[in-house]
Amino acid sequence: MSEQAAEQPKGPLMSPYLSDNPPPLIRDPYAVPIADINMIDGRLFQEDLQFAHFKRLREEDPVHLNELPGFGRYWSITKFEDIMFVDKHHELFSSAHGIVIGPSVDTPTDPAQLNFSNFIAMDPPKHDLQRATVSGVVSPPNLAKLESTIRQRAGDILDDLPLGETFNWVDRVSIELTTQMLATLFDFPFEDRRKLTRWSDVATAPPGTGIVDSIEQRQEELLECLAYFTRLWNERAAMATPGSDLVSMLAHGENTKHMAPLEFLGNLILLIVGGNDTTRNSISGGVLALNQNPIEYEKLRQNPKLIPNMVSEIIRWQTPLPYMRRTANEDVTLRGKHIKKGDQLLMWYISGNRDDDVIDRPDDFIIDRPNARHHLSFGFGIHRCMGNRLAEMQLRIVWEEILKRFHRVEVVGEPSRLRSSFVRGITELPVQVQPL
């Protein structure tokens, strides 16, 4: 590890943006020196101000350096091709030090913090072995088996919606569908399924942003997650014939059955978040995008065969996980910038997905966009999202079922967004559904 990385303060998330007196929010990125732009400020995403900031960075400083106490040096990579280069070259840019900004996961930290790892925060060969253990749950044969279950559940959820009344689409549809799917993948007690949503939120939200109040509360809730799943692990490990759920796969897999408890927790959080955030926020984001672009909504009603292509456009448009971090394994030069060994690089997928050097009219939502699947939301290389086909299938099915039932899902109020630069989340979306 570099000397710089080793000198980082050990406290978690020491960012001034999370303090009681944060610096003023930069609403106009062109009104300040470019050095002042810092994209980890979750308020930018909460107020949906991030795109103008990224536009300036792509145009003027696409490999952009910031440095803050508690985080050290980090570079914002904002152009599509540069992000692909970093993502594909795992030998140069490691995942093993963590995938979110902050002190390295292999740096000793305050004992009050949980310090867990998972296979997305690993390099080969360990990454490959652990990923292979659970990848069968999203294999094409298993997805084919899951399709009818997803369709039945989506239909039941939509049939239960109140006509002519305002309700929160996020809670009634987006969360409920994805949580039911997670419960199936884990063979998790169905009556407790909302615990999965809560643990996903707790795992990704810094204390003080509205989800948890303190590091201690976050640790307590994640240890509750570990205790719950440890009971399931012990039950499944004792079975002579392994089940096809994720817990059984981990408990019986040669490369995972001897995991330490915090490594088990890390992989659980990875699978929960991966199965929750992309789909949940894309279901909500798609409703919002179609309401903001009524011509596209009418195009969809006239031609439901556009749904599969629209799904890819929704995932690009929403970009549910705005960035992933890598750490430089050696000194590297990128666009003339000298990145030091140990520096963090934030691959801003959300910015690359709006790069007009690669994507035509990137700020427009176009449901019949040619080559719509050429986006960055799932990442590239060895860490490309394992569940991308499952996410796409869930979105496709929910829109097929929506069009069977409703003339329109109408947004009737302003959305509320998560204060986070790591998860681009919609927490409330007031809607009314109009029958056919």
Secondary structure by P-SEA (a helix, b strand, c coil): ccccccccccccccccccccccccccccccccccccccccccccccccccaaaaaaaaacccbbbbbbccccbbbbbccaaaaaaaaaccccccccccccccccccccccccccccccccccccaaaaaaaaaccccccaaaaaaaaaaaaaaaaaaaaacccccccccccccaaaaaaaaaaaaacccccccaaaaaaaaaacccccccccccaaaaaaaaaaaaaaaaaaaaaaaacccccccaaaaaacccccccccaaaaaaaaaaaaaaaccaaaaaaaaaaaaaaacaaaaaaaaacccaaaaaaaaaaaaaccccbbbbbbccccccccccccccbbbbccaaaaaaccccccccccccccccccccccccccccccccaaaaaaaaaaaaaaaaaaccccccccbbbbbccccccccccccccccccc
